[in-house]
Amino acid sequence: MRMMVRLAFGLVAGMCLLLALSNPGNAQVPPSVSLKPSSGPAGSAFTIGWAGFYKCRIINFTWAGTLLTSKVAPADSGSVGVNVPATAKPGSYTVTATCTSQPETASGTFRVPVIVTPTTPPPPVTTKPPVTTTPPKTTPTKPPVTTPTTPTSTTPTSETPVTSETPTTTVSTPADGVLVLDHPTIQPGDTLSATGNGCEPGHSVTLTSNGDKVGSTVADATGHFKSPVEFTRIEAGTHTVTADCGIKLTGAVEQVVTSSSGGHTGTLVLLVFFVLAGAAAIRVP
């Protein structure tokens, strides 16, 4: 009988031991501290989390030995929000949680980074106000007309073609704020170039005339630019060209549109007339 009692007692003790070992909830973890975030500038906010303070109800939190705050802990884990001291210099600091009633303590490391001061940009470049100059109007030169000569032999008559010359202007380096066009007068198909100074260095240059874009380029390091000008419409008269490159420069050019007609129109009309008359005569019975 005693043997059976001892055996039953041993079985119950073994089962209790197995239950105690199989229940991980009874195992206690040591005190620990977590910091979120773990780095930031002076004066920034961060959160201290704690765990493993099972018997502690008041926890003191210190920053490198200086008290940050105290927390009444209703449970063995939790969190509290604090701020980095405003006087903290760049470096690593120890944040410690200490129980006031038990010898329990834990700590973490917070890093204050070095603040890089941005480089002060250079002062803005003061540009001179644009100076608008209008080149003088030039009356286009009429092309010379060569009268064909009467042939004196069997050699076919040759006509000298009508030529036209467009006056050109020698372009020198313009003054700041001045737009210079290399031709005061152009005809359809002629090339035209605009030159200017006083732009912001490296600024894009857009040339317009009557609302149409006629050219574009980029000013160099000295504020100088040169760009071809191409009109999208052929219209006789004075055309104002504006260059926008941070400042506005203007210039003007005279566009001349000439018309020419051949000498074969009358002959063709007579030929058609005689053909129609001959056809009418053939149809008469």
C-alpha positions, 0 to 999 in steps of 0.5 A: 500500500505504501508503495502505491502511495509513493508511486502516485505521489511521484507521478503527480510531482513529475506531471507538475514539473512537466507542466511548469517546464512546458509553460514558457509564459512563466519564464521572465525576460531580463529588463530591456530598453528600446529607442524609436528613433535611435538618432535625431537632432537636439530638441527632437522627440523620441519614444522609450520602450521598456520590458522586463520590469516585473516588480517595478512600478516607478521607473526613472529615465535618464539621459547620460545621467541627467533625469529626463522623466519618471513613469509610473509603470502599471505593467511590466512593459510600456513606453513613454515619449521624451525629447532630446535635450536642446543642449545636446551636441553631436555624439552618442548618449546612454539612455537608462531606465532604473527601477526605484524600488528594485535593483533593475536597470536597462539602457540603450544608446541614442546618437545625435548626428552632425548637422551640415550647414548648407552653403550660402548661395551667391548673391543674385546677379543684378542685370541692367534694364533692357535698352530697346533700339530700333534700327533705321528703316532702309528703303530697298534698292530696286534691282537694275533691269537690263534691256535685251539687245537686238541680235546681229547674227544667228546667235539666239538672243540672251537675256540678262536675269534680273538680280537683286542685292540685299544690303548687309550690315557688319555685326560687331559685339553689341552693348548689354541689353541690345539686340542686333540683326545682321540685315536691316532688310530681307527677302523670303529665303534670305538668312537672318541672324540675331546677336545680343549681350547682357543676358543671365549667363547660361540662360535659355534665349527664346526669340519671337516675332508677332507671337511666333517663335522664330529662334532659340539658343542659350547664352554663354558664360558672359551673357552673349548669344547668337541665333539664326532667325527664321520667320514662319510667315512671309509678310511684307513690312517691319517685323519686331524681333524680341529675345527673352533671356531673363531680360528682353531685347528687341530689334526690327527688320524690314521684310520685302516681298517682290512679285514677278511675271513672265512674258508668255501669258499673252502668247498662251491666251492667243494660242488658246483663242486660235485653237478654239476658233479652228475647232468651231470652223471645222464643226460648221457644215 
